[in-house]
């Protein structure tokens, strides 16, 4: 089964421009085109885009995303498994640190809201 760029755009809530940009940058591997030159996305392409969106939304730089894609396309992916795992583990740790910081800041915001509502005697 194949999908048009509009199908993918609607499914992932991404603009067609963003999808084409990701393709141009090499973060969507091997997008096929039909005899008329129209892109035909597969379920695998959509899964790659979902991963790219996840990584981008959690702050991973595009250069690291490209590296994961490149390492995933080598002939023997077993050889690059450790390197991909390291990139993702490092990113996970950064996301966890960011979550801790965000939680701490949210607690401060909630305290201030409570103060403004007169519920708590704090500053």
Backbone as a chain_set.jsonl record, in Angstrom:
{"seq": "XXXXXXXXXXXXXXXXXXXXXXXXXXXXXXXXXXXXXXXXXXXXXXXXXXXXXXXXXXXXXXXXXXXXXXXXXXXXXXXXXXXXXXXXXXXXXXXXXXXXXXXXXXXXXXXXXXXXXXXXXXX", "coords": {"N": [[0.841, -1.181, 0.0], [0.503, 2.24, -0.764], [1.027, 5.746, -0.059], [0.036, 9.117, -0.656], [1.716, 12.32, -0.643], [-0.019, 14.12, 0.483], [-1.717, 12.432, 1.95], [0.103, 11.534, 3.897], [0.825, 13.963, 5.037], [-1.637, 14.766, 6.161], [-2.065, 12.641, 7.944], [0.104, 12.808, 9.753], [0.076, 15.388, 10.539], [1.82, 17.253, 9.394], [3.316, 19.685, 7.281], [3.341, 19.539, 3.689], [5.571, 20.716, 2.664], [7.42, 20.459, 4.794], [7.701, 17.687, 4.872], [8.836, 17.202, 2.335], [11.197, 18.623, 2.743], [12.423, 17.102, 4.791], [12.828, 14.791, 3.317], [14.638, 15.726, 1.372], [16.765, 16.357, 3.042], [17.548, 13.882, 3.8], [16.433, 12.369, 5.867], [14.332, 10.735, 5.568], [14.485, 7.696, 4.401], [14.97, 6.509, 1.076], [12.489, 7.261, -0.543], [10.069, 6.281, -2.759], [9.115, 6.86, -6.18], [6.409, 7.104, -8.496], [5.685, 6.2, -11.97], [5.06, 8.69, -12.963], [6.52, 10.414, -11.493], [5.544, 11.062, -9.022], [5.607, 11.114, -5.527], [5.522, 8.147, -3.586], [4.655, 7.059, -0.636], [5.479, 4.642, 1.829], [4.311, 2.432, 4.455], [6.514, 2.05, 6.058], [8.015, 4.369, 5.474], [6.339, 6.251, 6.665], [6.53, 5.455, 9.312], [9.235, 6.069, 9.763], [9.073, 8.858, 9.523], [7.411, 9.413, 11.708], [9.136, 8.721, 13.796], [11.183, 10.586, 13.339], [9.749, 12.968, 13.832], [9.156, 12.601, 16.548], [11.755, 12.594, 17.657], [12.649, 15.152, 16.889], [10.749, 16.782, 18.212], [11.486, 16.32, 20.798], [13.849, 17.548, 20.971], [16.166, 16.63, 19.61], [18.983, 17.245, 17.598], [18.964, 17.812, 14.04], [21.192, 16.818, 12.69], [21.957, 14.625, 14.238], [19.73, 13.007, 13.948], [19.883, 12.472, 11.212], [22.222, 10.994, 11.248], [21.454, 8.677, 12.63], [19.607, 7.647, 10.783], [21.289, 7.247, 8.558], [23.06, 5.356, 9.638], [21.283, 3.303, 9.984], [20.813, 2.389, 7.483], [22.918, 1.002, 6.475], [24.518, -1.877, 5.021], [24.966, -4.068, 6.777], [23.298, -3.862, 9.5], [23.748, -4.662, 12.07], [26.342, -4.005, 12.684], [26.243, -1.299, 13.288], [24.593, -1.006, 15.397], [25.295, -0.553, 18.142], [26.264, 2.087, 18.05], [24.0, 3.521, 17.209], [22.326, 2.946, 19.34], [23.714, 4.227, 21.396], [23.473, 6.947, 20.634], [20.685, 7.274, 20.863], [20.305, 6.626, 23.573], [21.794, 8.63, 24.874], [20.284, 10.813, 24.047], [17.83, 10.201, 25.245], [18.542, 10.48, 27.952], [19.007, 13.25, 28.049], [16.422, 14.153, 27.513], [15.096, 13.189, 29.785], [16.372, 14.712, 31.789], [15.502, 17.244, 31.01], [12.779, 16.93, 31.442], [12.734, 16.678, 34.254], [13.593, 19.227, 34.992], [11.524, 20.74, 33.873], [9.349, 19.795, 35.369], [10.069, 20.707, 37.925], [9.959, 23.48, 37.489], [7.257, 23.693, 36.857], [6.105, 23.108, 39.317], [6.832, 25.4, 40.765], [5.402, 27.314, 39.337], [2.774, 26.455, 39.869], [2.712, 26.882, 42.637], [2.821, 29.663, 42.687], [0.452, 30.292, 41.391], [-1.372, 29.254, 43.258], [-0.79, 30.974, 45.37], [-1.611, 33.454, 44.274], [-4.296, 32.931, 44.122], [-4.894, 32.937, 46.727], [-4.726, 30.645, 48.242], [-2.506, 29.547, 49.461], [0.053, 30.414, 51.694], [2.586, 31.55, 50.421], [5.498, 32.531, 48.547]], "CA": [[0.0, 0.0, 0.0], [1.275, 3.479, -0.803], [0.325, 6.947, 0.364], [0.481, 10.364, -1.285], [2.271, 13.275, 0.314], [-1.171, 14.687, 1.209], [-2.112, 11.431, 2.951], [1.096, 11.558, 4.974], [0.682, 15.267, 5.665], [-2.845, 14.725, 7.002], [-1.897, 11.638, 9.004], [1.113, 13.215, 10.731], [-0.083, 16.821, 10.806], [3.023, 17.924, 8.914], [3.098, 20.283, 5.97], [4.014, 18.877, 2.571], [6.895, 21.35, 2.576], [8.279, 19.839, 5.811], [7.971, 16.313, 4.439], [9.807, 17.285, 1.243], [12.466, 19.063, 3.341], [13.019, 15.93, 5.441], [13.301, 13.897, 2.255], [15.821, 16.359, 0.799], [17.83, 16.287, 4.041], [17.957, 12.495, 3.962], [15.936, 11.729, 7.081], [13.381, 9.711, 5.134], [15.259, 6.921, 3.429], [14.457, 5.842, -0.129], [11.095, 7.467, -0.949], [9.903, 5.868, -4.157], [8.239, 7.671, -7.032], [5.769, 6.306, -9.549], [6.138, 6.525, -13.331], [4.816, 10.12, -13.203], [7.384, 11.186, -10.604], [4.832, 11.396, -7.791], [6.098, 10.349, -4.371], [4.655, 7.106, -3.039], [5.167, 6.733, 0.695], [5.09, 3.347, 2.37], [4.118, 2.413, 5.904], [7.853, 2.223, 6.64], [8.334, 5.8, 5.369], [5.545, 6.947, 7.679], [7.139, 5.13, 10.604], [10.439, 6.884, 9.873], [8.652, 10.241, 9.789], [6.935, 9.474, 13.092], [10.326, 8.737, 14.643], [11.823, 11.89, 13.137], [8.945, 13.964, 14.561], [9.375, 12.346, 17.974], [13.099, 13.041, 18.014], [12.682, 16.618, 16.74], [9.935, 17.387, 19.273], [12.186, 16.172, 22.068], [15.053, 18.366, 20.925], [17.356, 16.061, 18.972], [19.408, 17.992, 16.409], [18.768, 17.133, 12.76], [22.418, 16.089, 12.333], [21.932, 13.329, 14.923], [18.675, 12.209, 13.305], [20.47, 12.018, 9.947], [23.21, 9.964, 11.544], [20.709, 7.449, 12.934], [19.068, 7.136, 9.517], [22.421, 6.749, 7.763], [23.558, 4.127, 10.264], [20.254, 2.275, 9.842], [20.73, 1.979, 6.085], [24.094, 0.242, 6.057], [24.227, -3.254, 4.633], [24.876, -4.904, 7.973], [22.892, -2.953, 10.568], [24.301, -5.15, 13.349], [27.603, -3.299, 12.911], [26.008, 0.072, 13.756], [23.602, -1.043, 16.465], [25.823, 0.087, 19.357], [26.355, 3.535, 17.842], [22.622, 4.04, 17.22], [21.854, 2.821, 20.716], [24.372, 5.282, 22.169], [22.845, 8.221, 20.277], [19.341, 7.309, 21.446], [20.416, 6.63, 25.031], [22.204, 9.986, 25.253], [19.132, 11.695, 23.845], [16.869, 9.868, 26.301], [19.016, 11.096, 29.19], [18.751, 14.688, 27.94], [14.976, 14.337, 27.635], [14.759, 12.978, 31.194], [16.829, 15.898, 32.518], [14.597, 18.332, 30.664], [11.513, 16.653, 32.121], [12.924, 17.018, 35.668], [13.626, 20.688, 35.076], [10.172, 21.222, 33.579], [8.523, 19.456, 36.534], [10.46, 21.643, 38.99], [9.406, 24.786, 37.127], [5.801, 23.601, 36.966], [5.773, 23.208, 40.743], [6.947, 26.817, 41.122], [4.257, 28.009, 38.723], [1.581, 26.082, 40.632], [2.767, 27.589, 43.916], [2.487, 31.072, 42.457], [-0.993, 30.317, 41.108], [-2.044, 29.083, 44.547], [-0.589, 32.226, 46.106], [-2.488, 34.461, 43.697], [-5.683, 32.574, 44.458], [-5.046, 33.055, 48.17], [-4.839, 29.318, 48.826], [-1.303, 29.155, 50.176], [0.847, 31.576, 52.106], [3.945, 31.369, 49.923], [5.888, 33.491, 47.521]], "C": [[0.883, 1.241, 0.0], [0.369, 4.664, -0.48], [0.887, 8.147, -0.378], [1.065, 11.268, -0.207], [1.14, 13.928, 1.109], [-1.66, 13.722, 2.28], [-1.19, 11.497, 4.168], [0.99, 12.864, 5.761], [-0.511, 15.281, 6.619], [-2.66, 13.788, 8.195], [-0.976, 12.131, 10.12], [1.017, 14.682, 11.125], [1.225, 17.584, 10.531], [2.697, 18.56, 7.566], [3.831, 19.461, 4.903], [5.429, 19.422, 2.417], [7.869, 20.698, 3.566], [8.656, 18.423, 5.4], [9.014, 16.305, 3.315], [11.187, 17.712, 1.764], [13.167, 17.882, 4.011], [13.552, 14.943, 4.413], [14.61, 14.435, 1.666], [17.016, 16.243, 1.744], [18.278, 14.856, 4.336], [17.482, 11.831, 5.236], [14.769, 10.783, 6.807], [14.11, 8.903, 4.073], [14.423, 6.409, 2.262], [12.974, 6.042, -0.431], [10.992, 7.161, -2.434], [8.972, 6.845, -4.871], [7.634, 6.765, -8.091], [6.264, 6.77, -10.919], [5.928, 7.991, -13.699], [5.656, 11.015, -12.293], [6.724, 11.58, -9.294], [5.322, 10.488, -6.67], [5.046, 9.34, -3.922], [5.27, 6.641, -1.72], [4.622, 5.394, 1.154], [4.827, 3.492, 3.868], [5.45, 2.619, 6.608], [8.286, 3.686, 6.592], [7.6, 6.586, 6.447], [6.112, 6.677, 9.072], [8.425, 5.916, 10.824], [10.072, 8.32, 10.22], [8.134, 10.397, 11.215], [8.117, 9.523, 14.062], [11.04, 10.079, 14.543], [11.08, 12.962, 13.924], [9.146, 13.829, 16.066], [10.723, 12.905, 18.414], [13.231, 14.557, 17.924], [11.935, 17.294, 17.887], [10.59, 17.277, 20.64], [13.581, 16.797, 22.025], [16.29, 17.76, 20.29], [17.712, 16.883, 17.73], [19.253, 17.146, 15.139], [20.006, 16.328, 12.364], [22.46, 14.72, 13.012], [20.861, 12.416, 14.331], [19.199, 11.646, 11.991], [21.45, 10.876, 10.182], [22.52, 8.637, 11.856], [20.169, 6.829, 11.653], [20.191, 6.524, 8.691], [22.936, 5.422, 8.326], [22.557, 2.976, 10.134], [20.176, 1.716, 8.433], [21.944, 1.188, 5.601], [23.703, -1.208, 5.788], [24.053, -4.165, 5.834], [24.569, -4.001, 9.166], [23.39, -3.391, 11.939], [25.577, -4.373, 13.704], [27.398, -1.907, 13.498], [25.027, 0.141, 14.922], [24.073, -0.309, 17.716], [25.853, 1.613, 19.22], [24.967, 4.178, 17.853], [22.053, 4.023, 18.629], [22.444, 3.923, 21.595], [23.737, 6.653, 21.893], [21.482, 8.338, 20.955], [19.381, 7.345, 22.971], [20.833, 8.006, 25.542], [21.043, 10.963, 25.121], [18.08, 11.452, 24.931], [17.266, 10.536, 27.613], [18.801, 12.604, 29.191], [17.264, 14.992, 28.103], [14.548, 14.184, 29.098], [15.189, 14.169, 32.052], [15.908, 17.085, 32.256], [13.249, 18.16, 31.366], [11.606, 17.006, 33.613], [12.889, 18.531, 35.859], [12.234, 21.275, 34.85], [9.239, 20.963, 34.763], [8.801, 20.417, 37.688], [9.867, 23.028, 38.715], [7.884, 24.801, 37.222], [5.358, 23.711, 38.425], [5.841, 24.66, 41.213], [5.762, 27.61, 40.575], [2.985, 27.711, 39.503], [1.549, 26.766, 41.988], [2.351, 29.05, 43.751], [0.996, 31.221, 42.147], [-1.779, 30.185, 42.405], [-1.948, 30.357, 45.384], [-1.541, 33.309, 45.592], [-3.955, 34.193, 44.0], [-5.945, 32.675, 45.957], [-5.126, 31.733, 48.903], [-3.653, 28.944, 49.702], [-0.537, 30.41, 50.529], [2.3, 31.328, 51.698], [4.262, 32.416, 48.874], [6.669, 32.818, 46.438]], "O": [[1.901, 1.28, 0.692], [-0.855, 4.603, -0.605], [2.076, 8.189, -0.692], [0.921, 11.008, 0.988], [1.32, 14.256, 2.282], [-1.981, 14.139, 3.393], [-1.645, 11.512, 5.312], [1.057, 12.869, 6.99], [-0.403, 15.754, 7.75], [-3.052, 14.11, 9.317], [-1.246, 11.898, 11.299], [1.793, 15.159, 11.953], [1.661, 18.425, 11.317], [1.892, 18.028, 6.802], [4.813, 18.779, 5.193], [6.36, 18.688, 2.084], [9.015, 20.418, 3.213], [9.804, 18.01, 5.564], [9.953, 15.51, 3.335], [12.214, 17.228, 1.289], [14.367, 17.683, 3.822], [14.601, 14.331, 4.614], [15.57, 13.686, 1.485], [18.148, 16.052, 1.298], [19.268, 14.642, 5.036], [18.059, 10.828, 5.657], [14.28, 10.111, 7.716], [14.324, 9.387, 2.962], [13.303, 5.933, 2.449], [12.256, 5.052, -0.565], [11.729, 7.71, -3.254], [8.167, 7.544, -4.255], [8.251, 5.794, -8.529], [7.147, 7.622, -11.016], [6.546, 8.486, -14.641], [5.515, 12.237, -12.322], [7.293, 12.358, -8.529], [5.438, 9.273, -6.831], [3.851, 9.633, -3.882], [6.272, 5.926, -1.701], [3.466, 5.054, 0.906], [5.087, 4.538, 4.462], [5.511, 3.286, 7.641], [8.86, 4.194, 7.555], [8.172, 7.481, 7.069], [6.163, 7.577, 9.91], [8.687, 6.38, 11.933], [10.68, 8.929, 11.101], [8.397, 11.412, 11.859], [8.098, 10.279, 15.033], [11.455, 10.641, 15.557], [11.702, 13.776, 14.607], [9.289, 14.827, 16.773], [10.817, 13.605, 19.422], [13.853, 15.18, 18.785], [12.425, 18.263, 18.467], [10.281, 18.056, 21.542], [14.389, 16.598, 22.932], [17.375, 18.326, 20.42], [16.845, 17.182, 16.908], [19.396, 15.924, 15.171], [19.878, 15.262, 11.762], [22.947, 13.756, 12.423], [21.056, 11.206, 14.224], [18.984, 10.472, 11.689], [21.501, 9.916, 9.413], [22.963, 7.586, 11.393], [20.263, 5.616, 11.462], [20.057, 5.411, 8.182], [23.211, 4.485, 7.577], [22.944, 1.808, 10.17], [19.545, 0.684, 8.208], [21.989, 0.757, 4.449], [22.68, -1.692, 6.274], [23.101, -4.942, 5.9], [25.482, -3.438, 9.771], [23.447, -2.584, 12.867], [25.854, -4.119, 14.876], [28.302, -1.382, 14.149], [24.674, 1.228, 15.378], [23.319, 0.477, 18.289], [25.509, 2.336, 20.155], [24.777, 5.246, 18.434], [21.384, 4.965, 19.055], [21.748, 4.487, 22.439], [23.494, 7.424, 22.821], [21.16, 9.368, 21.547], [18.567, 8.028, 23.593], [20.288, 8.493, 26.533], [20.843, 11.829, 25.973], [17.509, 12.4, 25.469], [16.417, 11.094, 28.308], [18.451, 13.178, 30.223], [16.892, 15.97, 28.751], [13.73, 14.961, 29.591], [14.451, 14.589, 32.943], [15.576, 17.837, 33.172], [12.653, 19.133, 31.826], [10.667, 17.569, 34.174], [12.238, 19.042, 36.77], [11.82, 22.197, 35.553], [8.43, 21.821, 35.116], [7.874, 20.886, 38.348], [9.332, 23.667, 39.622], [7.292, 25.804, 37.621], [4.344, 24.342, 38.722], [4.986, 25.098, 41.983], [5.197, 28.462, 41.26], [2.198, 28.619, 39.771], [0.487, 27.186, 42.448], [1.621, 29.598, 44.577], [0.359, 32.174, 42.594], [-2.743, 30.917, 42.627], [-2.917, 30.761, 46.027], [-2.195, 33.995, 46.377], [-4.755, 35.121, 44.119], [-7.08, 32.519, 46.406], [-5.546, 31.69, 50.059], [-3.784, 28.108, 50.596], [-0.487, 31.359, 49.747], [3.132, 30.946, 52.52], [3.369, 33.104, 48.38], [7.086, 33.471, 45.481]]}, "num_chains": 1, "name": "protein.A"}
